[in-house]
């Protein structure tokens, strides 16, 4: 069942909002890591290791990860369990309307060869309502062009992307072509063969070369339309 979420937001009122009233405010990097911890726990039913966090954020070592995790623990968002490879426990605040809001990074231009999450790619953070996306987005991307208009995705829309390398036939995905170009298309899968289809008859299908840096970065999970 396909559905498209649309709502009008004023970006200027969204940026930098502290949505956690029961804990100390977070820095931008701490908020990103906390969102990543939540997404990983939901997706894998366990917290990530420090090495996994370092890879996700393009960090060279786990020392920086450890500092951010310690800060999150001191601010009351997580508990660190000693001597365990995945010794992180989320401490969620009491239920309230604000618990349904969370910060999502808006990813800008993606540099060749770098993970999509690294600092250089993040334009800003936007506070979104968790209930407007299924599943929860790991990040937002701005759509360029009209190749997906028949799926209700228009030029300038901010689409939610649930980070995963796995996708089923017929799902709308964000894919990497070559080593830098990112595209939003519907996945057509027949056996091991993959094809990326536009939702606009004016565009030809794309047959990606799996040896040329092709990768599925995530699943489309909803959108924000600004007016």
Z-matrix of the N, CA and C atoms (Angstrom, degrees):
N
C 1 1.477
C 2 1.520 1 108.67
N 3 1.326 2 117.22 1 124.17
C 4 1.447 3 121.62 2 -178.11
C 5 1.513 4 109.79 3 -98.26
N 6 1.326 5 114.51 4 134.97
C 7 1.441 6 117.11 5 174.85
C 8 1.515 7 108.14 6 -144.99
N 9 1.285 8 115.76 7 151.39
C 10 1.455 9 121.27 8 -179.02
C 11 1.515 10 108.14 9 -125.88
N 12 1.319 11 115.72 10 129.75
C 13 1.457 12 120.98 11 179.60
C 14 1.517 13 109.24 12 -96.10
N 15 1.302 14 115.56 13 135.05
C 16 1.453 15 119.93 14 178.77
C 17 1.525 16 108.69 15 -136.57
N 18 1.304 17 115.25 16 133.50
C 19 1.456 18 118.20 17 169.10
C 20 1.521 19 108.36 18 -156.02
N 21 1.311 20 114.45 19 157.47
C 22 1.461 21 120.41 20 -176.13
C 23 1.513 22 108.57 21 -94.86
N 24 1.337 23 116.64 22 129.93
C 25 1.458 24 120.73 23 178.48
C 26 1.513 25 108.96 24 -129.14
N 27 1.290 26 115.30 25 150.42
C 28 1.458 27 121.37 26 171.10
C 29 1.512 28 106.41 27 -100.91
N 30 1.322 29 116.90 28 105.30
C 31 1.457 30 121.05 29 -173.14
C 32 1.516 31 111.31 30 -57.77
N 33 1.313 32 117.36 31 -35.53
C 34 1.459 33 119.67 32 -175.24
C 35 1.512 34 112.29 33 -62.98
N 36 1.307 35 118.43 34 -25.34
C 37 1.460 36 121.10 35 179.55
C 38 1.511 37 111.88 36 -89.66
N 39 1.341 38 117.21 37 -9.54
C 40 1.453 39 120.52 38 -176.71
C 41 1.519 40 112.47 39 -91.79
N 42 1.324 41 116.59 40 -32.72
C 43 1.461 42 120.00 41 -169.73
C 44 1.523 43 110.28 42 -72.29
N 45 1.342 44 116.28 43 133.04
C 46 1.435 45 121.68 44 172.69
C 47 1.505 46 115.45 45 78.03
N 48 1.296 47 119.00 46 10.87
C 49 1.456 48 121.56 47 -179.80
C 50 1.525 49 109.41 48 -74.09
N 51 1.322 50 117.39 49 129.83
C 52 1.451 51 120.42 50 175.54
C 53 1.519 52 108.74 51 -86.02
N 54 1.324 53 117.31 52 108.28
C 55 1.457 54 120.58 53 -172.86
C 56 1.521 55 112.27 54 -93.23
N 57 1.329 56 116.32 55 -2.30
C 58 1.461 57 119.10 56 -177.49
C 59 1.518 58 108.95 57 -106.53
N 60 1.316 59 117.48 58 104.81
C 61 1.458 60 120.41 59 -175.99
C 62 1.520 61 112.00 60 -91.54
N 63 1.314 62 117.97 61 -15.90
C 64 1.453 63 119.95 62 -176.05
C 65 1.519 64 112.06 63 -96.83
N 66 1.329 65 119.15 64 -5.37
C 67 1.448 66 123.99 65 -179.21
C 68 1.512 67 109.46 66 -129.45
N 69 1.345 68 116.10 67 169.28
C 70 1.455 69 120.12 68 177.53
C 71 1.520 70 110.31 69 -68.00
N 72 1.339 71 117.74 70 150.48
C 73 1.465 72 120.29 71 179.64
C 74 1.524 73 111.76 72 -61.20
N 75 1.320 74 115.54 73 153.33
C 76 1.456 75 122.21 74 -179.22
C 77 1.517 76 110.74 75 -105.12
N 78 1.329 77 116.11 76 149.44
C 79 1.457 78 119.74 77 166.91
C 80 1.526 79 108.33 78 -74.03
N 81 1.345 80 116.41 79 167.39
C 82 1.461 81 119.49 80 179.56
C 83 1.515 82 111.34 81 -58.43
N 84 1.352 83 117.58 82 -45.56
C 85 1.465 84 119.88 83 -178.79
C 86 1.529 85 111.23 84 -65.27
N 87 1.328 86 117.86 85 -39.69
C 88 1.461 87 120.24 86 178.83
C 89 1.522 88 111.12 87 -63.32
N 90 1.344 89 116.94 88 -39.44
C 91 1.467 90 120.56 89 178.53
C 92 1.522 91 110.65 90 -63.96
N 93 1.331 92 117.39 91 -41.30
C 94 1.461 93 121.09 92 178.51
C 95 1.525 94 110.93 93 -62.54
N 96 1.328 95 116.44 94 -44.35
C 97 1.464 96 119.57 95 -178.96
C 98 1.522 97 110.40 96 -67.24
N 99 1.328 98 117.71 97 -39.67
C 100 1.457 99 119.67 98 178.38
C 101 1.525 100 111.07 99 -62.71
N 102 1.331 101 117.49 100 -42.55
C 103 1.466 102 120.29 101 176.14
C 104 1.521 103 111.10 102 -60.96
N 105 1.344 104 116.00 103 -40.53
C 106 1.465 105 119.98 104 178.84
C 107 1.532 106 110.52 105 -63.64
N 108 1.335 107 117.74 106 -41.66
C 109 1.473 108 120.96 107 177.93
C 110 1.523 109 110.69 108 -59.60
N 111 1.339 110 116.10 109 -44.30
C 112 1.468 111 119.81 110 -179.59
C 113 1.521 112 111.30 111 -64.08
N 114 1.351 113 115.95 112 -44.89
C 115 1.460 114 119.62 113 -179.67
C 116 1.528 115 111.11 114 -62.28
N 117 1.318 116 116.94 115 -42.66
C 118 1.468 117 120.64 116 -178.64
C 119 1.520 118 110.54 117 -64.94
N 120 1.317 119 117.57 118 -42.12
C 121 1.466 120 120.72 119 179.71
C 122 1.523 121 111.41 120 -63.72
N 123 1.335 122 116.21 121 -39.17
C 124 1.463 123 119.66 122 178.15
C 125 1.522 124 111.41 123 -68.09
N 126 1.346 125 116.18 124 -40.87
C 127 1.460 126 120.81 125 -174.40
C 128 1.525 127 112.26 126 -77.58
N 129 1.343 128 117.13 127 -41.69
C 130 1.464 129 121.56 128 -172.51
C 131 1.525 130 113.24 129 -107.88
N 132 1.335 131 116.69 130 -5.19
C 133 1.462 132 121.58 131 -178.32
C 134 1.523 133 111.87 132 61.83
N 135 1.312 134 117.42 133 27.87
C 136 1.463 135 122.77 134 175.16
C 137 1.519 136 107.75 135 -162.99
N 138 1.334 137 117.44 136 155.58
C 139 1.464 138 119.09 137 178.21
C 140 1.527 139 111.00 138 -74.29
N 141 1.338 140 117.95 139 158.43
C 142 1.463 141 120.34 140 176.60
C 143 1.524 142 111.16 141 -76.95
N 144 1.323 143 115.81 142 160.31
C 145 1.457 144 120.66 143 171.00
C 146 1.519 145 108.90 144 -80.95
N 147 1.338 146 116.73 145 166.10
C 148 1.464 147 118.98 146 178.67
C 149 1.520 148 110.79 147 -64.85
N 150 1.333 149 117.72 148 -33.32
C 151 1.465 150 120.85 149 177.52
C 152 1.525 151 110.96 150 -64.40
N 153 1.329 152 117.11 151 -39.11
C 154 1.468 153 120.89 152 178.26
C 155 1.522 154 110.95 153 -66.36
N 156 1.326 155 116.78 154 -39.23
C 157 1.464 156 120.18 155 177.68
C 158 1.525 157 110.07 156 -64.11
N 159 1.335 158 116.20 157 -43.63
C 160 1.459 159 120.35 158 179.50
C 161 1.525 160 111.16 159 -59.91
N 162 1.332 161 117.31 160 -42.88
C 163 1.457 162 120.44 161 179.39
C 164 1.528 163 111.43 162 -66.11
N 165 1.327 164 116.30 163 -40.81
C 166 1.468 165 120.01 164 -178.27
C 167 1.521 166 112.17 165 -63.01
N 168 1.346 167 116.77 166 -31.31
C 169 1.461 168 120.28 167 -176.98
C 170 1.528 169 112.46 168 -105.18
N 171 1.334 170 117.19 169 9.06
C 172 1.455 171 120.40 170 177.05
C 173 1.512 172 113.84 171 66.78
N 174 1.355 173 117.38 172 30.84
C 175 1.461 174 121.48 173 179.95
C 176 1.527 175 110.44 174 -91.36
N 177 1.338 176 116.04 175 143.86
C 178 1.459 177 120.81 176 -174.55
C 179 1.525 178 112.65 177 -76.78
N 180 1.326 179 118.16 178 -25.79
C 181 1.466 180 120.90 179 -178.68
C 182 1.521 181 109.74 180 -143.64
N 183 1.342 182 114.92 181 170.40
C 184 1.464 183 120.12 182 -179.63
C 185 1.524 184 112.00 183 -87.60
N 186 1.335 185 117.74 184 -4.14
C 187 1.469 186 119.15 185 -177.73
C 188 1.523 187 111.34 186 -63.27
N 189 1.335 188 116.43 187 -42.90
C 190 1.453 189 119.62 188 177.80
C 191 1.515 190 111.99 189 -65.74
N 192 1.338 191 116.65 190 -37.02
C 193 1.460 192 121.24 191 177.13
C 194 1.517 193 110.12 192 -60.75
N 195 1.338 194 115.74 193 -45.03
C 196 1.467 195 120.35 194 -178.56
C 197 1.526 196 111.54 195 -59.64
N 198 1.342 197 117.01 196 -38.20
C 199 1.465 198 120.50 197 179.75
C 200 1.522 199 111.13 198 -66.57
N 201 1.339 200 115.87 199 -42.03
C 202 1.468 201 119.16 200 179.22
C 203 1.526 202 111.05 201 -66.92
N 204 1.322 203 117.40 202 -40.11
C 205 1.461 204 120.30 203 178.58
C 206 1.532 205 110.80 204 -65.15
N 207 1.339 206 116.59 205 -39.17
C 208 1.457 207 119.49 206 178.35
C 209 1.522 208 110.71 207 -63.85
N 210 1.341 209 116.48 208 -39.10
C 211 1.470 210 119.95 209 177.86
C 212 1.523 211 110.68 210 -65.04
N 213 1.343 212 117.55 211 -40.87
C 214 1.469 213 120.88 212 177.93
C 215 1.521 214 110.79 213 -63.58
N 216 1.337 215 116.63 214 -37.12
C 217 1.467 216 120.42 215 178.04
C 218 1.527 217 110.60 216 -67.05
N 219 1.334 218 116.72 217 -43.42
C 220 1.467 219 120.47 218 -179.27
C 221 1.529 220 111.69 219 -65.55
N 222 1.319 221 116.96 220 -28.31
C 223 1.464 222 121.05 221 179.63
C 224 1.527 223 112.73 222 -88.73
N 225 1.332 224 116.65 223 -0.84
C 226 1.455 225 119.82 224 172.59
C 227 1.508 226 116.64 225 89.38
N 228 1.334 227 117.76 226 14.84
C 229 1.465 228 120.06 227 -178.51
C 230 1.520 229 112.91 228 -91.92
N 231 1.331 230 116.58 229 -29.70
C 232 1.466 231 120.64 230 -179.73
C 233 1.519 232 109.46 231 -138.53
N 234 1.321 233 114.68 232 164.63
C 235 1.467 234 121.97 233 170.84
C 236 1.526 235 107.29 234 -118.79
N 237 1.336 236 116.15 235 132.54
C 238 1.457 237 121.35 236 178.38
C 239 1.524 238 109.19 237 -98.11
N 240 1.314 239 116.02 238 126.95
C 241 1.468 240 122.50 239 -178.62
C 242 1.520 241 107.74 240 -104.43
N 243 1.326 242 116.96 241 117.85
C 244 1.465 243 122.09 242 -174.55
C 245 1.522 244 112.09 243 -66.18
N 246 1.330 245 114.68 244 149.05
C 247 1.465 246 123.59 245 172.01
C 248 1.524 247 113.06 246 64.57
N 249 1.319 248 117.43 247 27.11
C 250 1.459 249 121.09 248 173.96
C 251 1.517 250 108.81 249 -127.47
N 252 1.349 251 115.76 250 136.44
C 253 1.463 252 120.71 251 -177.36
C 254 1.528 253 111.76 252 -62.15
N 255 1.330 254 116.36 253 -32.81
C 256 1.467 255 121.41 254 179.30
C 257 1.531 256 109.31 255 -120.74
N 258 1.314 257 114.18 256 47.18
C 259 1.460 258 120.28 257 -173.52
C 260 1.511 259 113.91 258 -81.68
N 261 1.320 260 117.12 259 60.60
C 262 1.459 261 122.71 260 178.58
C 263 1.523 262 108.16 261 -128.34
N 264 1.318 263 117.13 262 128.76
C 265 1.459 264 121.40 263 176.10
C 266 1.518 265 108.58 264 -125.51
N 267 1.329 266 115.76 265 125.58
C 268 1.464 267 120.58 266 179.56
C 269 1.521 268 110.10 267 -73.27
N 270 1.321 269 116.43 268 135.80
C 271 1.460 270 122.59 269 175.83
C 272 1.517 271 107.54 270 -113.71
N 273 1.333 272 116.53 271 95.37
C 274 1.461 273 120.94 272 -176.37
C 275 1.524 274 110.68 273 -80.37
N 276 1.330 275 118.38 274 140.56
C 277 1.463 276 121.30 275 175.42
C 278 1.515 277 111.44 276 -68.13
N 279 1.319 278 114.96 277 167.38
C 280 1.465 279 119.97 278 178.86
C 281 1.521 280 110.28 279 -58.21
N 282 1.314 281 117.57 280 149.23
C 283 1.458 282 122.16 281 -176.77
C 284 1.529 283 110.65 282 -63.15
N 285 1.301 284 115.15 283 134.76
C 286 1.461 285 122.56 284 175.85
C 287 1.510 286 107.10 285 -159.92
N 288 1.314 287 116.41 286 175.12
C 289 1.457 288 120.13 287 177.56
C 290 1.522 289 110.58 288 -60.49
N 291 1.334 290 116.47 289 -35.36
C 292 1.449 291 119.66 290 -177.82
C 293 1.525 292 112.47 291 -68.69
N 294 1.317 293 117.95 292 -20.10
C 295 1.463 294 120.08 293 176.72
C 296 1.522 295 111.43 294 -65.30
N 297 1.326 296 116.89 295 -19.42
C 298 1.460 297 120.37 296 -180.00
C 299 1.525 298 112.01 297 -84.93
N 300 1.346 299 117.06 298 -3.64
C 301 1.457 300 121.11 299 179.86
C 302 1.518 301 109.73 300 -105.81
N 303 1.307 302 115.21 301 143.23
C 304 1.451 303 118.34 302 173.97
C 305 1.520 304 110.35 303 -153.92
N 306 1.319 305 114.98 304 160.08
C 307 1.455 306 121.19 305 -176.84
C 308 1.520 307 110.25 306 -87.59
N 309 1.328 308 115.28 307 136.15
C 310 1.451 309 120.68 308 178.27
C 311 1.523 310 108.20 309 -126.98
N 312 1.330 311 118.46 310 130.77
C 313 1.466 312 119.59 311 178.63
C 314 1.522 313 111.62 312 -71.57
N 315 1.332 314 116.09 313 139.19
C 316 1.457 315 121.98 314 172.19
C 317 1.519 316 107.00 315 -95.47
N 318 1.324 317 115.95 316 115.60
C 319 1.463 318 121.31 317 -176.57
C 320 1.523 319 109.00 318 -87.10
N 321 1.332 320 115.78 319 130.92
C 322 1.458 321 120.66 320 177.33
C 323 1.511 322 111.08 321 -94.96
N 324 1.299 323 117.27 322 -137.74
C 325 1.464 324 122.53 323 -179.11
C 326 1.523 325 109.76 324 -65.31
N 327 1.328 326 117.20 325 131.17
C 328 1.461 327 122.57 326 -178.46
C 329 1.519 328 108.95 327 -97.55
N 330 1.333 329 116.77 328 118.78
C 331 1.460 330 120.94 329 -178.92
C 332 1.527 331 110.75 330 -75.71
N 333 1.318 332 116.04 331 148.41
C 334 1.462 333 121.79 332 -177.19
C 335 1.520 334 110.67 333 -60.81
N 336 1.322 335 115.19 334 135.77
C 337 1.453 336 121.34 335 172.21
C 338 1.508 337 116.07 336 80.24
N 339 1.334 338 118.89 337 -0.85
C 340 1.459 339 121.40 338 -177.23
C 341 1.524 340 110.51 339 -108.21
N 342 1.352 341 117.11 340 148.40
C 343 1.467 342 119.16 341 174.23
C 344 1.519 343 110.27 342 -58.81
N 345 1.312 344 116.77 343 150.55
C 346 1.457 345 121.15 344 -174.02
C 347 1.528 346 112.54 345 -67.76
N 348 1.358 347 117.97 346 -20.75
C 349 1.459 348 121.07 347 -172.71
C 350 1.531 349 114.40 348 -86.50
N 351 1.328 350 119.79 349 -9.98
C 352 1.457 351 119.89 350 -167.94
C 353 1.529 352 111.74 351 -62.47
N 354 1.352 353 115.93 352 157.80
C 355 1.474 354 121.98 353 -173.46
C 356 1.518 355 113.21 354 -54.21
N 357 1.334 356 117.03 355 -38.64
C 358 1.460 357 120.59 356 -175.00
C 359 1.520 358 112.11 357 -62.15
N 360 1.344 359 117.64 358 -19.05
C 361 1.455 360 120.64 359 -176.91
C 362 1.526 361 112.80 360 -93.28
N 363 1.320 362 118.10 361 -15.93
C 364 1.465 363 121.21 362 -173.26
C 365 1.526 364 110.05 363 -84.89
N 366 1.336 365 116.18 364 115.76
C 367 1.466 366 120.59 365 177.53
C 368 1.517 367 111.27 366 -77.16
N 369 1.321 368 116.62 367 -45.55
C 370 1.459 369 122.59 368 -177.17
C 371 1.524 370 107.92 369 -170.27
N 372 1.315 371 117.09 370 179.00
C 373 1.450 372 122.45 371 173.72
C 374 1.524 373 109.00 372 -114.19
N 375 1.310 374 115.71 373 146.94
C 376 1.458 375 121.89 374 178.48
C 377 1.524 376 108.00 375 -126.98
N 378 1.324 377 116.57 376 134.07
C 379 1.460 378 120.93 377 178.01
C 380 1.524 379 108.38 378 -84.46
N 381 1.330 380 116.66 379 125.16
C 382 1.463 381 121.21 380 -177.83
C 383 1.523 382 110.01 381 -126.28
N 384 1.312 383 114.77 382 161.73
C 385 1.456 384 122.21 383 176.22
C 386 1.525 385 108.01 384 -87.35
N 387 1.316 386 116.42 385 123.00
C 388 1.460 387 121.73 386 -177.15
C 389 1.527 388 112.02 387 -57.90
N 390 1.323 389 117.47 388 -33.44
C 391 1.456 390 120.79 389 -175.85
C 392 1.523 391 114.43 390 -72.84
N 393 1.339 392 117.69 391 -7.46
C 394 1.451 393 120.64 392 -178.56
C 395 1.524 394 113.35 393 -88.99
N 396 1.317 395 117.62 394 -0.64
C 397 1.460 396 121.60 395 -178.64
C 398 1.527 397 109.72 396 -132.08
N 399 1.318 398 115.58 397 145.56
C 400 1.462 399 122.67 398 174.77
C 401 1.520 400 109.49 399 -141.27
N 402 1.345 401 118.66 400 114.16
C 403 1.463 402 127.64 401 -8.76
C 404 1.526 403 110.74 402 -73.73
N 405 1.326 404 117.11 403 -174.07
C 406 1.458 405 120.08 404 -179.10
C 407 1.521 406 110.66 405 -65.51
N 408 1.341 407 117.76 406 140.17
C 409 1.465 408 120.16 407 -179.70
C 410 1.518 409 112.03 408 -77.60
N 411 1.330 410 115.11 409 144.39
C 412 1.459 411 121.01 410 172.94
C 413 1.520 412 110.73 411 -86.79
N 414 1.327 413 116.06 412 -30.04
C 415 1.455 414 121.63 413 178.42
C 416 1.525 415 108.61 414 -162.55
N 417 1.333 416 115.88 415 170.83
C 418 1.463 417 122.90 416 177.70
C 419 1.526 418 109.28 417 -114.28
N 420 1.322 419 116.07 418 146.36
C 421 1.460 420 122.60 419 173.25
C 422 1.529 421 108.93 420 -126.69
N 423 1.327 422 116.72 421 145.27
C 424 1.459 423 121.02 422 176.76
C 425 1.531 424 109.54 423 -90.59
N 426 1.317 425 117.14 424 127.00
C 427 1.467 426 122.06 425 -177.99
C 428 1.530 427 109.74 426 -78.98
N 429 1.329 428 115.35 427 136.56
C 430 1.450 429 121.86 428 174.85
C 431 1.526 430 108.05 429 -119.13
N 432 1.324 431 117.59 430 125.48
C 433 1.451 432 121.12 431 176.64
C 434 1.512 433 113.18 432 98.15
N 435 1.347 434 115.00 433 179.66
C 436 1.460 435 121.43 434 -173.31
C 437 1.525 436 113.26 435 -119.68
N 438 1.316 437 117.88 436 24.07
C 439 1.464 438 120.33 437 -175.03
C 440 1.528 439 112.75 438 -71.88
N 441 1.349 440 118.50 439 -11.81
C 442 1.472 441 120.74 440 -177.06
C 443 1.523 442 111.93 441 -120.92
N 444 1.330 443 117.37 442 24.47
C 445 1.465 444 119.13 443 -173.82
C 446 1.529 445 112.67 444 -65.96
N 447 1.329 446 118.44 445 -29.88
C 448 1.458 447 119.65 446 179.77
C 449 1.527 448 112.71 447 -73.96
N 450 1.325 449 116.71 448 -9.81
C 451 1.463 450 121.41 449 172.51
C 452 1.521 451 110.42 450 -98.15
N 453 1.343 452 117.15 451 7.20
C 454 1.459 453 120.63 452 179.32
C 455 1.508 454 113.98 453 80.66
N 456 1.336 455 117.81 454 14.76
C 457 1.463 456 122.54 455 -179.71
C 458 1.524 457 107.43 456 -106.95
N 459 1.333 458 116.10 457 116.80
C 460 1.461 459 121.51 458 -172.09
C 461 1.523 460 111.60 459 -110.37
N 462 1.328 461 114.76 460 161.80
C 463 1.461 462 121.08 461 176.61
C 464 1.528 463 109.77 462 -56.91
N 465 1.339 464 116.64 463 129.43
C 466 1.457 465 121.40 464 179.67
C 467 1.506 466 114.93 465 94.56
N 468 1.339 467 118.20 466 -13.47
C 469 1.468 468 120.31 467 177.85
C 470 1.526 469 110.77 468 -63.64
N 471 1.319 470 115.52 469 148.22
C 472 1.462 471 121.32 470 171.47
C 473 1.524 472 107.21 471 -99.91
N 474 1.324 473 116.59 472 113.52
C 475 1.465 474 119.53 473 -177.75
C 476 1.526 475 110.57 474 -98.97
N 477 1.338 476 115.91 475 140.54
C 478 1.443 477 121.33 476 173.49
C 479 1.523 478 109.97 477 -80.30
N 480 1.326 479 116.17 478 136.73
C 481 1.459 480 121.75 479 -179.90
C 482 1.524 481 108.94 480 -124.26
N 483 1.328 482 115.72 481 123.25
C 484 1.465 483 121.79 482 174.56
C 485 1.523 484 107.29 483 -91.74
N 486 1.320 485 117.37 484 110.90
C 487 1.462 486 121.93 485 -173.19
C 488 1.529 487 111.53 486 -65.68
N 489 1.315 488 116.19 487 120.84
C 490 1.467 489 122.86 488 175.86
C 491 1.520 490 108.02 489 -168.22
N 492 1.334 491 117.63 490 145.09
C 493 1.464 492 119.62 491 176.43
C 494 1.523 493 112.50 492 -85.77
N 495 1.324 494 117.37 493 -1.62
C 496 1.462 495 121.90 494 -173.61
C 497 1.522 496 110.97 495 -108.03
N 498 1.331 497 116.19 496 138.29
C 499 1.457 498 120.95 497 178.37
C 500 1.521 499 108.75 498 -152.28
N 501 1.325 500 115.22 499 150.75
C 502 1.459 501 121.49 500 179.98
C 503 1.524 502 110.37 501 -101.85
N 504 1.308 503 115.05 502 161.51
C 505 1.462 504 121.74 503 176.72
C 506 1.532 505 110.14 504 -54.61
N 507 1.319 506 115.88 505 131.48
C 508 1.460 507 121.16 506 177.45
C 509 1.513 508 115.31 507 92.36
N 510 1.330 509 118.87 508 -11.94
C 511 1.462 510 120.37 509 179.56
C 512 1.527 511 110.55 510 -79.48
N 513 1.328 512 115.90 511 151.00
C 514 1.460 513 121.21 512 174.25
C 515 1.521 514 108.33 513 -86.50
N 516 1.322 515 115.90 514 127.61
C 517 1.459 516 120.94 515 -173.92
C 518 1.523 517 110.79 516 -125.87
N 519 1.328 518 114.32 517 159.64
C 520 1.459 519 121.55 518 165.32
C 521 1.521 520 105.92 519 -102.69
N 522 1.324 521 116.82 520 123.07
C 523 1.458 522 121.44 521 -175.79
C 524 1.519 523 110.24 522 -124.32
N 525 1.329 524 114.85 523 149.93
C 526 1.461 525 121.81 524 175.15
C 527 1.526 526 108.14 525 -97.93
N 528 1.310 527 116.44 526 127.30
C 529 1.459 528 122.38 527 176.79
C 530 1.523 529 108.50 528 -111.94
N 531 1.316 530 116.58 529 129.89
C 532 1.452 531 118.85 530 -172.59
C 533 1.509 532 109.06 531 66.39
N 534 1.326 533 117.50 532 -140.49
C 535 1.461 534 120.03 533 -177.68
C 536 1.522 535 112.56 534 -110.82
N 537 1.324 536 117.90 535 2.23
C 538 1.465 537 118.29 536 -178.54
C 539 1.513 538 113.56 537 -144.08
N 540 1.325 539 119.03 538 -42.37
C 541 1.466 540 120.96 539 -171.43
C 542 1.520 541 111.25 540 -64.60
N 543 1.344 542 115.85 541 132.45
C 544 1.458 543 121.81 542 177.39
C 545 1.521 544 108.15 543 -112.28
N 546 1.331 545 116.07 544 142.32
C 547 1.455 546 119.91 545 -179.57
C 548 1.517 547 110.35 546 -141.42
N 549 1.331 548 116.19 547 151.51
C 550 1.468 549 122.99 548 175.80
C 551 1.520 550 106.97 549 -110.24
N 552 1.339 551 116.85 550 120.24
C 553 1.452 552 121.05 551 -176.40
C 554 1.538 553 109.08 552 -150.72
N 555 1.344 554 114.71 553 165.38
C 556 1.459 555 119.96 554 173.69
C 557 1.525 556 108.60 555 -89.17
N 558 1.329 557 115.76 556 132.04
C 559 1.465 558 121.03 557 -176.41
C 560 1.526 559 110.44 558 -83.02
N 561 1.318 560 115.24 559 128.75
C 562 1.468 561 122.38 560 173.69
C 563 1.524 562 106.45 561 -114.11
N 564 1.315 563 115.99 562 117.12
C 565 1.461 564 120.60 563 -175.32
C 566 1.528 565 109.89 564 -122.89
N 567 1.338 566 115.59 565 125.47
C 568 1.460 567 122.04 566 173.03
C 569 1.516 568 106.91 567 -128.76
N 570 1.329 569 115.70 568 105.03
C 571 1.453 570 119.19 569 -174.09
C 572 1.518 571 109.79 570 62.29
N 573 1.328 572 115.93 571 -126.91
C 574 1.461 573 120.61 572 179.30
C 575 1.525 574 111.89 573 -89.56
N 576 1.339 575 116.93 574 -7.87
C 577 1.465 576 120.97 575 -177.00
C 578 1.527 577 110.22 576 -83.04
N 579 1.332 578 116.36 577 133.88
C 580 1.454 579 122.12 578 -179.16
C 581 1.517 580 109.76 579 -119.90
N 582 1.322 581 116.12 580 143.91
C 583 1.453 582 122.50 581 174.10
C 584 1.520 583 107.39 582 -140.26
N 585 1.327 584 115.89 583 142.71
C 586 1.459 585 121.66 584 178.52
C 587 1.522 586 108.86 585 -106.40
N 588 1.332 587 115.85 586 123.06
C 589 1.456 588 121.40 587 -174.60
C 590 1.527 589 110.95 588 -110.16
N 591 1.319 590 116.28 589 132.99
C 592 1.456 591 120.93 590 171.34
C 593 1.524 592 109.06 591 -77.04
N 594 1.304 593 116.15 592 156.51
C 595 1.462 594 121.31 593 172.72
C 596 1.526 595 108.02 594 -105.34
N 597 1.311 596 114.43 595 55.14
C 598 1.456 597 124.23 596 179.44
C 599 1.526 598 105.83 597 -162.37
N 600 1.323 599 116.84 598 119.29
C 601 1.467 600 121.09 599 -174.35
C 602 1.518 601 113.27 600 -62.90
N 603 1.322 602 118.41 601 -12.74
C 604 1.458 603 121.07 602 -179.17
C 605 1.529 604 113.17 603 -80.39
N 606 1.341 605 116.99 604 -5.94
C 607 1.461 606 120.58 605 -176.40
C 608 1.522 607 110.42 606 -115.63
N 609 1.325 608 116.05 607 137.22
C 610 1.461 609 121.76 608 179.59
C 611 1.525 610 109.85 609 -79.96
N 612 1.345 611 117.69 610 154.43
C 613 1.461 612 120.86 611 175.22
C 614 1.532 613 111.08 612 -62.49
N 615 1.321 614 115.39 613 158.37
C 616 1.463 615 121.86 614 176.50
C 617 1.527 616 108.07 615 -114.56
N 618 1.320 617 116.68 616 126.50
C 619 1.461 618 121.92 617 174.70
C 620 1.524 619 107.66 618 -104.13
N 621 1.338 620 118.10 619 98.33
C 622 1.462 621 120.42 620 -173.56
C 623 1.524 622 111.85 621 -69.96
N 624 1.324 623 114.88 622 147.39
C 625 1.468 624 121.90 623 175.03
C 626 1.518 625 108.36 624 -92.57
N 627 1.348 626 118.85 625 109.58
C 628 1.472 627 120.65 626 -176.33
C 629 1.519 628 113.50 627 -64.47
N 630 1.338 629 117.67 628 -14.42
C 631 1.466 630 120.59 629 179.59
C 632 1.525 631 112.12 630 -92.01
N 633 1.325 632 117.49 631 -0.19
C 634 1.463 633 120.59 632 -174.11
C 635 1.523 634 111.84 633 -117.28
N 636 1.320 635 116.41 634 46.27
C 637 1.460 636 120.92 635 174.89
C 638 1.507 637 115.48 636 76.13
N 639 1.350 638 117.85 637 15.37
C 640 1.463 639 119.64 638 179.02
C 641 1.526 640 110.16 639 -71.74
N 642 1.322 641 115.88 640 138.69
C 643 1.471 642 120.50 641 176.24
C 644 1.514 643 109.11 642 -158.85
N 645 1.324 644 116.45 643 144.16
C 646 1.464 645 121.81 644 169.73
C 647 1.518 646 107.71 645 -84.03
N 648 1.328 647 116.17 646 121.13
C 649 1.456 648 121.05 647 -177.58
C 650 1.523 649 112.25 648 -91.47
N 651 1.335 650 117.75 649 -28.77
C 652 1.457 651 118.23 650 -177.71
C 653 1.515 652 112.37 651 176.19
N 654 1.328 653 114.95 652 176.65
C 655 1.460 654 123.45 653 -179.16
C 656 1.520 655 110.50 654 -105.03
N 657 1.310 656 115.70 655 137.94
C 658 1.462 657 121.48 656 171.99
C 659 1.529 658 108.72 657 -65.57
N 660 1.348 659 117.22 658 133.70
C 661 1.455 660 118.94 659 -176.52
C 662 1.535 661 113.53 660 -136.26
N 663 1.331 662 117.01 661 17.34
C 664 1.456 663 120.26 662 178.11
C 665 1.514 664 110.30 663 138.15
N 666 1.340 665 116.74 664 176.94
C 667 1.461 666 117.95 665 -178.19
C 668 1.515 667 112.05 666 -148.84
N 669 1.333 668 113.93 667 162.26
C 670 1.464 669 124.25 668 172.05
C 671 1.506 670 106.18 669 -118.15
N 672 1.306 671 117.17 670 129.11
C 673 1.467 672 120.99 671 177.12
C 674 1.522 673 108.45 672 -113.73
N 675 1.323 674 116.71 673 123.39
C 676 1.456 675 121.36 674 179.17
C 677 1.516 676 109.51 675 -101.57
N 678 1.318 677 116.65 676 141.44
C 679 1.457 678 122.33 677 179.83
C 680 1.532 679 109.15 678 -119.32
